[in-house]
C-alpha cells in the first residue's frame, strides 16, 4: 500500500492528509480512539507547517510518510520552507487564560505532545522535518 | 462542514455535520461571532454528526466562551461521539465546557 503523499500548502488539503492517514492505518488493529488521535496529531503538525511555516503558499509542498511496524507508528512530515519552524518555545497552555483572552490558537502542539510518545522537529537547509512516534499497546 | 440552525424560545441549536478543522472552523467562527447570538439564553451544539475536531475547532469554542459567559448565554454540547469527546478530554476542556449525553439533558440545563 502507498505510504507517502505530497500535498500543496493549502489548508483545504488537511482533509486529504487526514483521509490518507486514516486509510493507511485502517488496515492495522487500532481502536477508533487511537486512530483518531494519530490522525489528529498529524493534522495539527501539517496545519502548523502549512499556515505558519509556509504562509499557505500553494506553490510550496509537504511530503508525508507513514509506517506501522512492530506495533509502532512512525510519521515523517517534511516541507521546503525558507522559514524554520521549530516550536521550541512551546509551553503547556493555561486553558483558563486562553478563555479569558479569547484565544483561538495555541493548543494544537499540546494535543500532539500528549498523544504521541515522541515529537521531533529539525531543520535541514530549507527543509523543516517533523517526526512523530507512537507505540500502540 | 454544514451547520444547521434552529431557534426555539431563546435557545439556538447549531447542528454540526462534518469535520471541524483549520479550514472549516472559519464558518463556525462566523456563526458564533454574530452579535445577536448573545440574545439567546442557551446555545446548544448538536455534535451527533460531528465526525472530527482539531485544535482549530476547539479554539473557536474557547475564544467565544468568555463572551457567552459575560452575556449569561449558556453553551452546551450534546450527542458527542466518543472520539470527539476524547479530544476535549486530552486537553482538559471537558471540565471547562458543559457536555451532556442527550438533547433532553441539554434542554434541561
gemmi code that builds the backbone of each chain (N, CA, C; Angstrom):
import gemmi

chains = {
    "A": [
        ("UNK", (0.844, -1.204, 0.000), (0.000, 0.000, 0.000), (0.878, 1.254, 0.000)),
        ("UNK", (0.441, 2.250, -0.737), (1.162, 3.527, -0.798), (1.270, 4.132, 0.603)),
        ("UNK", (2.492, 4.536, 0.996), (2.646, 5.051, 2.358), (3.132, 6.494, 2.386)),
        ("UNK", (3.055, 7.171, 1.243), (3.501, 8.570, 1.207), (2.531, 9.403, 0.376)),
        ("UNK", (2.481, 10.671, 0.726), (1.606, 11.592, -0.008), (2.286, 12.955, -0.066)),
        ("UNK", (2.002, 13.693, -1.136), (2.563, 15.030, -1.307), (1.401, 15.972, -1.571)),
        ("UNK", (1.319, 17.038, -0.792), (0.209, 17.986, -0.962), (0.735, 19.408, -0.983)),
        ("UNK", (0.017, 20.291, -1.656), (0.400, 21.704, -1.664), (-0.058, 22.358, -0.361)),
        ("UNK", (0.536, 23.519, -0.070), (0.286, 24.183, 1.215), (-1.006, 24.997, 1.192)),
        ("UNK", (-2.104, 24.295, 1.039), (-3.435, 24.895, 1.118), (-4.168, 24.168, 2.234)),
        ("UNK", (-4.809, 24.953, 3.121), (-5.395, 24.285, 4.293), (-6.561, 23.352, 3.952)),
        ("UNK", (-7.108, 23.470, 2.718), (-8.139, 22.510, 2.331), (-7.554, 21.102, 2.148)),
        ("UNK", (-6.215, 21.029, 2.023), (-5.569, 19.715, 1.889), (-5.428, 18.989, 3.222)),
        ("UNK", (-5.811, 19.635, 4.316), (-5.764, 18.956, 5.615), (-6.645, 17.709, 5.584)),
        ("UNK", (-7.800, 17.822, 4.961), (-8.689, 16.652, 4.883), (-8.083, 15.557, 4.014)),
        ("UNK", (-7.390, 15.955, 2.951), (-6.715, 14.978, 2.085), (-5.689, 14.186, 2.899)),
        ("UNK", (-4.926, 14.903, 3.733), (-3.909, 14.250, 4.570), (-4.577, 13.341, 5.599)),
        ("UNK", (-5.640, 13.827, 6.244), (-6.333, 13.004, 7.257), (-6.896, 11.726, 6.623)),
        ("UNK", (-7.517, 11.870, 5.452), (-8.095, 10.701, 4.785), (-7.006, 9.698, 4.415)),
        ("UNK", (-5.845, 10.210, 3.997), (-4.729, 9.329, 3.630), (-4.237, 8.546, 4.857)),
        ("UNK", (-4.010, 9.232, 5.977), (-3.511, 8.557, 7.184), (-4.556, 7.575, 7.708)),
        ("UNK", (-5.821, 7.996, 7.676), (-6.911, 7.103, 8.089), (-6.920, 5.827, 7.257)),
        ("UNK", (-6.827, 5.976, 5.949), (-6.874, 4.817, 5.049), (-5.689, 3.900, 5.273)),
        ("UNK", (-4.505, 4.492, 5.426), (-3.299, 3.673, 5.602), (-3.369, 2.869, 6.895)),
        ("UNK", (-3.781, 3.513, 7.983), (-3.773, 2.849, 9.292), (-5.011, 1.980, 9.532)),
        ("UNK", (-6.021, 2.137, 8.676), (-7.263, 1.371, 8.863), (-7.037, -0.124, 8.741)),
        ("UNK", (-5.961, -0.523, 8.046), (-5.699, -1.952, 7.845), (-5.032, -2.577, 9.070)),
        ("UNK", (-4.641, -1.741, 10.037), (-3.990, -2.261, 11.244), (-4.992, -2.272, 12.401)),
        ("UNK", (-4.598, -2.951, 13.469), (-5.527, -3.194, 14.567), (-5.476, -2.048, 15.591)),
        ("UNK", (-5.987, -0.905, 15.200), (-6.055, 0.241, 16.116), (-7.504, 0.482, 16.511)),
        ("UNK", (-7.719, 0.937, 17.738), (-9.071, 1.301, 18.136), (-9.465, 2.605, 17.439)),
        ("UNK", (-10.762, 2.899, 17.468), (-11.234, 4.139, 16.842), (-10.586, 5.368, 17.497)),
        ("UNK", (-10.425, 5.313, 18.838), (-9.832, 6.455, 19.543), (-8.357, 6.605, 19.190)),
        ("UNK", (-7.623, 5.479, 19.139), (-6.193, 5.539, 18.798), (-6.004, 6.100, 17.393)),
        ("UNK", (-6.820, 5.601, 16.451), (-6.701, 6.054, 15.067), (-7.002, 7.551, 14.967)),
        ("UNK", (-8.070, 7.987, 15.646), (-8.427, 9.411, 15.592), (-7.335, 10.282, 16.211)),
        ("UNK", (-6.721, 9.805, 17.301), (-5.669, 10.583, 17.956), (-4.455, 10.770, 17.042)),
        ("UNK", (-4.058, 9.689, 16.365), (-2.885, 9.795, 15.481), (-3.189, 10.713, 14.298)),
        ("UNK", (-4.378, 10.560, 13.724), (-4.787, 11.444, 12.622), (-4.793, 12.903, 13.103)),
        ("UNK", (-5.268, 13.130, 14.319), (-5.308, 14.488, 14.882), (-3.897, 15.060, 15.031)),
        ("UNK", (-2.968, 14.246, 15.559), (-1.594, 14.730, 15.745), (-0.976, 15.137, 14.416)),
        ("UNK", (-1.196, 14.310, 13.383), (-0.678, 14.635, 12.045), (-1.316, 15.921, 11.532)),
        ("UNK", (-2.625, 16.031, 11.688), (-3.377, 17.210, 11.219), (-2.834, 18.489, 11.858)),
        ("UNK", (-2.543, 18.421, 13.155), (-2.055, 19.613, 13.865), (-0.690, 20.056, 13.331)),
        ("UNK", (0.218, 19.094, 13.131), (1.553, 19.438, 12.634), (1.470, 19.962, 11.200)),
        ("UNK", (0.689, 19.274, 10.360), (0.560, 19.703, 8.967), (-0.075, 21.102, 8.892)),
        ("UNK", (-1.082, 21.346, 9.730), (-1.717, 22.680, 9.738), (-0.696, 23.751, 10.115)),
        ("UNK", (0.135, 23.472, 11.119), (1.144, 24.455, 11.526), (2.161, 24.711, 10.412)),
        ("UNK", (2.581, 23.643, 9.735), (3.558, 23.819, 8.653), (2.939, 24.583, 7.480)),
        ("UNK", (1.686, 24.263, 7.140), (1.024, 24.958, 6.029), (0.809, 26.438, 6.360)),
        ("UNK", (0.292, 26.709, 7.561), (-0.133, 28.074, 7.894), (1.042, 28.931, 8.381)),
        ("UNK", (1.867, 28.377, 9.270), (2.913, 29.203, 9.898), (4.248, 29.158, 9.141)),
        ("UNK", (4.677, 27.973, 8.708), (5.990, 27.887, 8.060), (5.926, 28.250, 6.579)),
        ("UNK", (4.751, 28.025, 5.960), (4.652, 28.242, 4.517), (3.613, 29.285, 4.115)),
        ("UNK", (3.011, 29.940, 5.106), (2.085, 31.045, 4.856), (1.035, 30.707, 3.791)),
        ("UNK", (0.604, 29.428, 3.768), (-0.428, 28.963, 2.837), (-0.076, 29.264, 1.375)),
        ("UNK", (1.214, 29.168, 1.054), (1.699, 29.366, -0.314), (1.503, 28.064, -1.092)),
        ("UNK", (0.537, 28.055, -2.018), (0.187, 26.819, -2.722), (1.268, 26.334, -3.683)),
        ("UNK", (2.297, 27.174, -3.912), (3.405, 26.698, -4.750), (4.389, 25.863, -3.923)),
        ("UNK", (4.168, 25.841, -2.603), (5.004, 25.020, -1.715), (4.300, 23.688, -1.422)),
        ("UNK", (5.109, 22.671, -1.154), (4.541, 21.326, -0.946), (5.064, 20.676, 0.336)),
        ("UNK", (4.238, 19.795, 0.886), (4.621, 18.962, 2.026), (4.650, 17.507, 1.579)),
        ("UNK", (5.607, 16.780, 2.128), (5.697, 15.337, 1.868), (5.467, 14.617, 3.200)),
        ("UNK", (4.596, 13.621, 3.200), (4.307, 12.877, 4.429), (4.492, 11.379, 4.174)),
        ("UNK", (5.193, 10.725, 5.095), (5.375, 9.274, 5.014), (4.929, 8.652, 6.330)),
        ("UNK", (4.228, 7.539, 6.233), (3.771, 6.865, 7.452), (4.141, 5.389, 7.374)),
        ("UNK", (4.610, 4.842, 8.488), (4.897, 3.403, 8.567), (4.321, 2.840, 9.856)),
        ("UNK", (3.958, 1.567, 9.805), (3.478, 0.874, 11.005), (4.224, -0.459, 11.067)),
        ("UNK", (5.141, -0.570, 12.016), (5.932, -1.796, 12.178), (6.119, -2.070, 13.654)),
        ("UNK", (6.052, -3.324, 14.024), (6.283, -3.735, 15.423), (5.436, -2.915, 16.403)),
        ("UNK", (4.167, -2.787, 16.096), (3.216, -2.066, 16.945), (3.605, -0.592, 17.139)),
        ("UNK", (4.320, -0.050, 16.186), (4.770, 1.339, 16.314), (4.438, 2.121, 15.053)),
        ("UNK", (3.848, 3.282, 15.261), (3.540, 4.183, 14.143), (4.629, 5.252, 14.077)),
        ("UNK", (5.206, 5.416, 12.900), (6.171, 6.494, 12.666), (5.695, 7.329, 11.488)),
        ("UNK", (5.703, 8.626, 11.687), (5.253, 9.539, 10.635), (6.316, 10.612, 10.451)),
        ("UNK", (6.649, 10.878, 9.206), (7.616, 11.940, 8.913), (6.963, 12.945, 7.974)),
        ("UNK", (7.023, 14.203, 8.373), (6.412, 15.273, 7.580), (7.511, 16.275, 7.243)),
        ("UNK", (7.651, 16.588, 5.952), (8.772, 17.433, 5.520), (8.264, 18.506, 4.570)),
        ("UNK", (8.742, 19.727, 4.761), (8.377, 20.796, 3.820), (9.632, 21.338, 3.147)),
        ("UNK", (9.464, 22.406, 2.386), (10.600, 23.041, 1.706), (10.458, 24.547, 1.902)),
        ("UNK", (10.490, 24.944, 3.176), (10.209, 26.337, 3.507), (11.493, 27.102, 3.806)),
        ("UNK", (11.457, 28.402, 3.550), (12.578, 29.257, 3.933), (12.452, 29.718, 5.373)),
        ("UNK", (11.309, 29.388, 5.989), (11.071, 29.773, 7.385), (11.239, 28.532, 8.266)),
        ("UNK", (12.184, 28.598, 9.181), (12.394, 27.467, 10.087), (11.232, 27.389, 11.069)),
        ("UNK", (10.631, 26.211, 11.170), (9.529, 26.033, 12.117), (9.948, 25.003, 13.156)),
        ("UNK", (10.345, 25.480, 14.323), (10.683, 24.593, 15.432), (9.996, 25.159, 16.674)),
        ("UNK", (8.913, 24.531, 17.105), (8.171, 25.085, 18.251), (8.892, 24.816, 19.571)),
        ("UNK", (10.150, 25.305, 19.657), (10.962, 25.045, 20.840), (10.515, 25.879, 22.032)),
        ("UNK", (9.749, 26.925, 21.744), (9.288, 27.781, 22.839), (7.945, 27.307, 23.378)),
        ("UNK", (7.571, 26.073, 22.996), (6.270, 25.554, 23.398), (6.119, 25.498, 24.914)),
        ("UNK", (4.980, 25.971, 25.405), (4.631, 25.859, 26.825), (3.266, 25.204, 26.927)),
        ("UNK", (3.059, 24.462, 28.000), (1.740, 23.877, 28.229), (0.720, 25.019, 28.376)),
        ("UNK", (-0.391, 24.940, 27.673), (-1.349, 26.051, 27.720), (-2.120, 26.117, 29.040)),
        ("UNK", (-2.387, 27.343, 29.489), (-3.273, 27.579, 30.634), (-4.658, 27.861, 30.035)),
        ("UNK", (-5.548, 26.869, 30.089), (-6.837, 26.987, 29.397), (-7.679, 28.139, 29.932)),
        ("UNK", (-7.624, 28.374, 31.249), (-8.399, 29.486, 31.818), (-7.926, 30.818, 31.217)),
        ("UNK", (-6.618, 30.916, 31.018), (-6.059, 32.138, 30.430), (-6.477, 32.266, 28.960)),
        ("UNK", (-6.508, 31.137, 28.265), (-6.949, 31.152, 26.867), (-8.399, 31.630, 26.773)),
        ("UNK", (-9.247, 31.169, 27.707), (-10.653, 31.582, 27.715), (-10.742, 33.081, 27.995)),
        ("UNK", (-10.026, 33.540, 29.022), (-10.076, 34.973, 29.387), (-9.611, 35.849, 28.228)),
        ("UNK", (-8.568, 35.394, 27.518), (-8.002, 36.202, 26.430), (-8.690, 35.933, 25.085)),
        ("UNK", (-9.699, 35.055, 25.085), (-10.431, 34.699, 23.858), (-9.478, 34.264, 22.752)),
        ("UNK", (-8.511, 33.418, 23.118), (-7.507, 32.966, 22.149), (-8.039, 31.804, 21.316)),
        ("UNK", (-7.797, 31.879, 20.020), (-8.227, 30.792, 19.136), (-7.144, 29.725, 18.972)),
        ("UNK", (-5.894, 30.140, 19.064), (-4.810, 29.196, 18.801), (-4.001, 28.882, 20.038)),
        ("UNK", (-2.964, 28.080, 19.825), (-2.028, 27.839, 20.915), (-2.239, 26.562, 21.694)),
        ("UNK", (-3.157, 25.693, 21.237), (-3.362, 24.435, 21.963), (-3.038, 23.202, 21.099)),
        ("UNK", (-2.743, 23.415, 19.822), (-2.524, 22.286, 18.912), (-1.324, 21.439, 19.288)),
        ("UNK", (-0.192, 22.086, 19.604), (1.007, 21.303, 19.932), (0.864, 20.592, 21.275)),
        ("UNK", (0.020, 21.115, 22.160), (-0.257, 20.407, 23.423), (-0.933, 19.075, 23.118)),
        ("UNK", (-1.873, 19.091, 22.172), (-2.526, 17.846, 21.770), (-1.504, 16.865, 21.194)),
        ("UNK", (-0.647, 17.365, 20.304), (0.353, 16.494, 19.663), (1.265, 15.864, 20.714)),
        ("UNK", (1.753, 16.695, 21.634), (2.692, 16.198, 22.654), (2.030, 15.211, 23.608)),
        ("UNK", (0.747, 15.395, 23.882), (0.060, 14.473, 24.796), (-0.313, 13.161, 24.110)),
        ("UNK", (-0.519, 13.201, 22.791), (-0.917, 11.995, 22.061), (0.293, 11.112, 21.716)),
        ("UNK", (1.348, 11.741, 21.200), (2.464, 10.955, 20.676), (3.500, 10.686, 21.774)),
        ("UNK", (4.253, 9.591, 21.621), (5.316, 9.269, 22.580), (6.544, 10.144, 22.348)),
        ("UNK", (6.785, 10.474, 21.074), (7.969, 11.302, 20.765), (7.633, 12.241, 19.613)),
        ("UNK", (8.023, 13.509, 19.775), (7.777, 14.526, 18.751), (9.100, 15.260, 18.518)),
        ("UNK", (9.605, 15.200, 17.294), (10.897, 15.836, 16.995), (10.744, 16.806, 15.826)),
        ("UNK", (11.243, 18.009, 15.994), (11.307, 18.971, 14.889), (12.771, 19.263, 14.594)),
        ("UNK", (13.147, 19.182, 13.331), (14.503, 19.570, 12.942), (14.411, 20.414, 11.678)),
        ("UNK", (15.434, 21.213, 11.436), (15.520, 21.992, 10.204), (16.827, 21.654, 9.513)),
        ("UNK", (16.737, 21.284, 8.231), (17.925, 20.933, 7.464), (17.893, 21.722, 6.163)),
        ("UNK", (18.778, 22.694, 6.025), (18.738, 23.548, 4.845), (17.421, 24.306, 4.823)),
        ("UNK", (16.669, 24.114, 3.736), (15.365, 24.780, 3.660), (14.235, 23.822, 4.029)),
        ("UNK", (14.570, 22.695, 4.640), (13.553, 21.706, 4.979), (13.244, 21.699, 6.476)),
        ("UNK", (11.976, 21.820, 6.805), (11.524, 21.515, 8.166), (11.085, 20.059, 8.168)),
        ("UNK", (11.532, 19.321, 9.144), (11.157, 17.908, 9.234), (10.586, 17.646, 10.623)),
        ("UNK", (9.395, 17.050, 10.658), (8.792, 16.647, 11.930), (8.647, 15.131, 11.924)),
        ("UNK", (9.107, 14.507, 13.001), (8.946, 13.049, 13.148), (8.079, 12.771, 14.363)),
        ("UNK", (7.034, 11.997, 14.132), (6.101, 11.608, 15.203), (6.211, 10.105, 15.418)),
        ("UNK", (6.235, 9.695, 16.678), (6.442, 8.280, 17.009), (5.463, 7.882, 18.103)),
        ("UNK", (4.797, 6.740, 17.896), (3.893, 6.251, 18.942), (3.842, 4.737, 18.944)),
        ("UNK", (4.016, 4.173, 20.120), (3.868, 2.720, 20.292), (2.412, 2.410, 20.605)),
        ("UNK", (1.861, 1.436, 19.885), (0.465, 1.042, 20.102), (0.446, -0.209, 20.967)),
        ("UNK", (-0.071, -0.094, 22.160), (-0.049, -1.248, 23.080), (-1.290, -2.107, 22.885)),
    ],
    "B": [
        ("UNK", (-18.075, 20.931, 6.186), (-18.813, 21.242, 7.413), (-20.114, 21.956, 7.062)),
        ("UNK", (-21.215, 21.383, 7.522), (-22.512, 22.039, 7.370), (-23.016, 22.394, 8.764)),
        ("UNK", (-23.630, 23.554, 8.873), (-24.172, 23.990, 10.156), (-25.650, 24.318, 9.962)),
        ("UNK", (-26.515, 23.543, 10.621), (-27.954, 23.821, 10.567), (-28.356, 24.551, 11.844)),
        ("UNK", (-29.223, 25.545, 11.694), (-29.645, 26.348, 12.844), (-31.126, 26.129, 13.144)),
        ("UNK", (-31.438, 26.142, 14.429), (-32.848, 26.078, 14.828), (-33.047, 26.992, 16.031)),
        ("UNK", (-34.016, 27.872, 15.950), (-34.333, 28.791, 17.054), (-35.620, 28.347, 17.722)),
        ("UNK", (-35.602, 28.206, 19.039), (-36.835, 27.963, 19.795), (-36.699, 28.605, 21.166)),
        ("UNK", (-37.551, 29.538, 21.480), (-37.663, 30.079, 22.825), (-36.324, 30.487, 23.444)),
        ("UNK", (-35.668, 31.442, 22.832), (-34.383, 31.969, 23.303), (-33.283, 30.915, 23.386)),
        ("UNK", (-33.474, 29.844, 22.609), (-32.429, 28.821, 22.502), (-32.065, 28.642, 21.037)),
        ("UNK", (-30.762, 28.717, 20.758), (-30.272, 28.474, 19.403), (-29.581, 27.112, 19.399)),
        ("UNK", (-30.035, 26.232, 18.527), (-29.369, 24.938, 18.369), (-28.601, 24.938, 17.049)),
        ("UNK", (-27.305, 24.661, 17.144), (-26.478, 24.519, 15.948), (-26.134, 23.046, 15.787)),
        ("UNK", (-26.561, 22.446, 14.709), (-26.239, 21.044, 14.431), (-25.055, 20.996, 13.469)),
        ("UNK", (-23.958, 20.443, 13.958), (-22.726, 20.405, 13.161), (-22.646, 19.087, 12.405)),
        ("UNK", (-22.344, 19.168, 11.116), (-22.293, 17.981, 10.269), (-20.981, 18.007, 9.480)),
        ("UNK", (-20.061, 17.096, 9.839), (-18.801, 17.041, 9.103), (-17.596, 17.096, 10.003)),
        ("UNK", (-16.535, 17.721, 9.494), (-15.257, 17.749, 10.203), (-14.850, 19.202, 10.464)),
        ("UNK", (-14.451, 19.469, 11.701), (-14.113, 20.825, 12.114), (-12.597, 20.932, 12.235)),
        ("UNK", (-11.963, 21.532, 11.207), (-10.503, 21.655, 11.210), (-10.097, 23.101, 10.930)),
        ("UNK", (-8.818, 23.315, 10.646), (-8.316, 24.673, 10.446), (-8.914, 25.328, 9.208)),
        ("UNK", (-9.502, 24.531, 8.329), (-10.140, 25.076, 7.144), (-11.616, 25.380, 7.407)),
        ("UNK", (-12.327, 24.417, 7.951), (-13.785, 24.544, 8.093), (-14.218, 25.329, 9.330)),
        ("UNK", (-13.326, 25.519, 10.293), (-13.722, 26.181, 11.544), (-14.048, 27.666, 11.336)),
        ("UNK", (-13.608, 28.224, 10.214), (-13.897, 29.641, 9.922), (-15.408, 29.869, 9.849)),
        ("UNK", (-16.107, 28.903, 9.253), (-17.572, 29.001, 9.111), (-18.258, 29.037, 10.478)),
        ("UNK", (-17.820, 28.162, 11.368), (-18.398, 28.137, 12.718), (-18.091, 29.437, 13.462)),
        ("UNK", (-16.873, 29.929, 13.310), (-16.481, 31.173, 13.977), (-17.362, 32.338, 13.515)),
        ("UNK", (-17.675, 32.351, 12.219), (-18.551, 33.397, 11.679), (-19.925, 33.330, 12.340)),
        ("UNK", (-20.458, 32.131, 12.498), (-21.788, 31.971, 13.115), (-21.768, 32.425, 14.579)),
        ("UNK", (-20.743, 32.014, 15.307), (-20.694, 32.339, 16.740), (-20.321, 33.798, 16.997)),
        ("UNK", (-19.798, 34.472, 15.983), (-19.390, 35.868, 16.146), (-20.528, 36.860, 15.952)),
        ("UNK", (-21.672, 36.395, 15.440), (-22.786, 37.319, 15.177), (-23.264, 37.950, 16.491)),
        ("UNK", (-23.400, 39.272, 16.515), (-23.750, 39.949, 17.771), (-25.066, 39.461, 18.382)),
        ("UNK", (-26.078, 39.189, 17.525), (-27.384, 38.827, 18.081), (-27.430, 37.415, 18.664)),
        ("UNK", (-26.334, 36.686, 18.549), (-26.311, 35.347, 19.150), (-26.398, 35.454, 20.674)),
        ("UNK", (-25.979, 36.602, 21.202), (-25.998, 36.806, 22.655), (-27.417, 37.073, 23.176)),
        ("UNK", (-28.381, 37.240, 22.261), (-29.778, 37.392, 22.691), (-30.344, 36.064, 23.206)),
        ("UNK", (-29.658, 34.969, 22.885), (-30.123, 33.645, 23.319), (-29.683, 33.362, 24.762)),
        ("UNK", (-30.554, 32.642, 25.469), (-30.162, 32.200, 26.804), (-29.286, 30.964, 26.740)),
        ("UNK", (-29.507, 30.180, 25.688), (-28.713, 28.961, 25.521), (-28.303, 28.776, 24.071)),
        ("UNK", (-27.092, 28.278, 23.899), (-26.647, 27.824, 22.584), (-26.326, 26.340, 22.724)),
        ("UNK", (-27.118, 25.526, 22.060), (-26.917, 24.080, 22.118), (-26.166, 23.629, 20.864)),
        ("UNK", (-25.122, 22.854, 21.064), (-24.341, 22.349, 19.934), (-24.610, 20.853, 19.797)),
        ("UNK", (-25.347, 20.483, 18.755), (-25.637, 19.071, 18.487), (-24.453, 18.472, 17.717)),
        ("UNK", (-23.736, 17.555, 18.380), (-22.498, 17.009, 17.809), (-22.675, 15.621, 17.189)),
        ("UNK", (-23.922, 15.194, 17.021), (-24.153, 13.824, 16.547), (-23.420, 13.534, 15.232)),
        ("UNK", (-23.399, 14.501, 14.330), (-22.773, 14.283, 13.027), (-21.422, 14.993, 12.905)),
        ("UNK", (-20.893, 15.408, 14.052), (-19.542, 15.980, 14.057), (-18.565, 14.806, 14.157)),
        ("UNK", (-17.872, 14.531, 13.064), (-17.028, 13.332, 12.985), (-15.588, 13.572, 13.407)),
        ("UNK", (-15.205, 14.857, 13.508), (-13.794, 15.160, 13.780), (-13.678, 16.587, 14.283)),
        ("UNK", (-12.755, 16.801, 15.237), (-12.456, 18.169, 15.663), (-10.961, 18.276, 15.926)),
        ("UNK", (-10.362, 19.366, 15.459), (-8.945, 19.626, 15.731), (-8.856, 20.838, 16.658)),
        ("UNK", (-7.630, 21.255, 16.964), (-7.457, 22.389, 17.879), (-8.081, 23.663, 17.320)),
        ("UNK", (-8.165, 23.757, 16.002), (-8.772, 24.952, 15.397), (-10.253, 25.026, 15.751)),
        ("UNK", (-10.924, 23.879, 15.736), (-12.334, 23.831, 16.129), (-12.507, 24.104, 17.603)),
        ("UNK", (-11.667, 23.479, 18.418), (-11.720, 23.737, 19.864), (-11.466, 25.220, 20.135)),
        ("UNK", (-10.514, 25.799, 19.385), (-10.146, 27.196, 19.593), (-11.301, 28.154, 19.346)),
        ("UNK", (-12.159, 27.806, 18.403), (-13.334, 28.647, 18.142), (-14.227, 28.693, 19.392)),
        ("UNK", (-14.480, 27.526, 19.989), (-15.325, 27.497, 21.195), (-14.633, 28.200, 22.365)),
        ("UNK", (-13.315, 27.958, 22.527), (-12.561, 28.601, 23.612), (-12.646, 30.121, 23.482)),
        ("UNK", (-12.520, 30.607, 22.247), (-12.440, 32.058, 22.039), (-13.769, 32.769, 22.260)),
        ("UNK", (-14.879, 32.034, 22.251), (-16.186, 32.665, 22.464), (-16.746, 32.406, 23.861)),
        ("UNK", (-16.113, 31.522, 24.624), (-16.689, 31.092, 25.896), (-16.850, 32.247, 26.886)),
        ("UNK", (-15.827, 33.083, 27.026), (-15.901, 34.193, 27.973), (-17.002, 35.186, 27.584)),
        ("UNK", (-17.098, 35.431, 26.276), (-18.124, 36.355, 25.771), (-19.523, 35.821, 26.089)),
        ("UNK", (-19.715, 34.533, 25.925), (-21.016, 33.923, 26.230), (-21.289, 33.990, 27.730)),
        ("UNK", (-20.280, 33.685, 28.529), (-20.455, 33.715, 29.987), (-20.795, 35.129, 30.462)),
        ("UNK", (-20.125, 36.124, 29.894), (-20.383, 37.517, 30.277), (-21.815, 37.943, 29.942)),
        ("UNK", (-22.386, 37.338, 28.905), (-23.744, 37.669, 28.467), (-24.784, 36.727, 29.081)),
        ("UNK", (-24.345, 35.850, 30.001), (-25.234, 34.834, 30.599), (-25.883, 33.933, 29.547)),
        ("UNK", (-25.139, 33.665, 28.512), (-25.585, 32.718, 27.487), (-24.851, 31.393, 27.709)),
        ("UNK", (-25.648, 30.343, 27.965), (-25.033, 29.040, 28.242), (-24.662, 28.337, 26.941)),
        ("UNK", (-23.499, 27.713, 26.933), (-23.039, 26.922, 25.792), (-23.033, 25.455, 26.212)),
        ("UNK", (-23.845, 24.636, 25.542), (-23.991, 23.232, 25.941), (-23.809, 22.322, 24.718)),
        ("UNK", (-22.940, 21.327, 24.869), (-22.723, 20.327, 23.805), (-23.490, 19.054, 24.150)),
        ("UNK", (-24.047, 18.408, 23.137), (-24.683, 17.113, 23.379), (-24.533, 16.196, 22.166)),
        ("UNK", (-24.850, 14.903, 22.377), (-24.731, 13.882, 21.310), (-23.301, 13.770, 20.779)),
        ("UNK", (-22.315, 13.928, 21.635), (-20.928, 13.946, 21.162), (-20.391, 12.519, 20.986)),
        ("UNK", (-19.792, 12.245, 19.833), (-19.179, 10.934, 19.599), (-17.969, 10.762, 20.520)),
        ("UNK", (-17.692, 9.500, 20.868), (-16.595, 9.214, 21.807), (-15.264, 9.796, 21.330)),
        ("UNK", (-14.972, 9.647, 20.033), (-13.659, 10.090, 19.545), (-13.533, 11.618, 19.589)),
        ("UNK", (-14.646, 12.319, 19.463), (-14.621, 13.783, 19.565), (-14.519, 14.200, 21.038)),
        ("UNK", (-15.275, 13.518, 21.901), (-15.206, 13.795, 23.341), (-13.792, 13.553, 23.868)),
        ("UNK", (-13.143, 12.528, 23.327), (-11.779, 12.196, 23.725), (-10.821, 13.371, 23.470)),
        ("UNK", (-11.025, 14.120, 22.405), (-10.156, 15.264, 22.094), (-10.349, 16.371, 23.144)),
        ("UNK", (-11.607, 16.600, 23.557), (-11.872, 17.557, 24.637), (-11.156, 17.096, 25.912)),
        ("UNK", (-11.203, 15.772, 26.169), (-10.589, 15.220, 27.387), (-9.072, 15.367, 27.382)),
        ("UNK", (-8.448, 15.102, 26.248), (-6.982, 15.166, 26.165), (-6.499, 16.549, 26.596)),
        ("UNK", (-7.255, 17.560, 26.208), (-6.858, 18.935, 26.523), (-7.376, 19.398, 27.883)),
        ("UNK", (-8.325, 18.654, 28.462), (-8.921, 19.067, 29.738), (-10.084, 20.024, 29.558)),
        ("UNK", (-10.559, 20.144, 28.312), (-11.665, 21.072, 28.042), (-13.004, 20.537, 28.539)),
        ("UNK", (-13.079, 19.232, 28.786), (-14.340, 18.652, 29.257), (-14.713, 19.184, 30.634)),
        ("UNK", (-13.731, 19.722, 31.372), (-14.045, 20.292, 32.686), (-14.376, 21.783, 32.594)),
        ("UNK", (-14.106, 22.388, 31.451), (-14.413, 23.818, 31.267), (-15.709, 24.035, 30.489)),
        ("UNK", (-16.058, 23.072, 29.667), (-17.253, 23.178, 28.832), (-18.351, 22.270, 29.397)),
        ("UNK", (-19.587, 22.592, 29.098), (-20.715, 21.754, 29.534), (-21.056, 20.767, 28.419)),
        ("UNK", (-20.812, 19.485, 28.696), (-21.055, 18.427, 27.704), (-21.987, 17.407, 28.343)),
        ("UNK", (-23.141, 17.178, 27.729), (-24.101, 16.206, 28.273), (-24.427, 15.182, 27.190)),
        ("UNK", (-24.921, 14.010, 27.595), (-25.141, 12.948, 26.605), (-26.256, 13.235, 25.600)),
        ("UNK", (-27.381, 13.790, 26.071), (-28.553, 13.817, 25.187), (-29.149, 15.216, 25.019)),
        ("UNK", (-30.006, 15.326, 24.021), (-30.712, 16.583, 23.764), (-31.612, 16.934, 24.943)),
        ("UNK", (-32.256, 15.923, 25.526), (-33.153, 16.179, 26.658), (-32.383, 16.785, 27.836)),
        ("UNK", (-31.194, 16.252, 28.087), (-30.380, 16.793, 29.185), (-29.868, 18.197, 28.855)),
        ("UNK", (-29.556, 18.427, 27.609), (-29.101, 19.755, 27.196), (-30.227, 20.776, 27.359)),
        ("UNK", (-31.444, 20.369, 27.008), (-32.592, 21.273, 27.105), (-32.948, 21.569, 28.562)),
        ("UNK", (-32.628, 20.635, 29.446), (-32.988, 20.799, 30.862), (-32.021, 21.703, 31.630)),
        ("UNK", (-30.911, 22.026, 31.054), (-29.904, 22.850, 31.758), (-30.331, 24.315, 31.808)),
    ],
}
model = gemmi.Model(1)
for chain_id, residues in chains.items():
    chain = gemmi.Chain(chain_id)
    for i, (resn, *xyz) in enumerate(residues, 1):
        res = gemmi.Residue()
        res.name, res.seqid = resn, gemmi.SeqId(i, " ")
        for name, pos in zip(("N", "CA", "C"), xyz):
            atom = gemmi.Atom()
            atom.name, atom.element = name, gemmi.Element(name[0])
            atom.pos, atom.b_iso = gemmi.Position(*pos), 0.0
            res.add_atom(atom)
        chain.add_residue(res)
    model.add_chain(chain)
structure = gemmi.Structure()
structure.add_model(model)
structure.setup_entities()
